Amino acid sequence: MSFYDTLRHFADSYGLAVICALYLTLCLWHFRPAAKGHVEAAKHSIFKDDDDGQ
């Protein structure tokens, strides 16, 4: 078995599982209770330098 076949087998089986787990972790990281302050700051950051049109 060549190195390419070994990497191909890993990508076909375990690689997909690792990528899916990482995707779910990063998506759910946003909804953890400790992130509330960061979410609020990001939500209002677009208005940080807004001077109400003056």
Secondary structure, DSSP 8 states (H G I E B T S, - for coil): --HHHHHHHHIIIIIHHHHHHHHHHHHHHTTSGGGHHHHHHHHHGGGTT--TT-
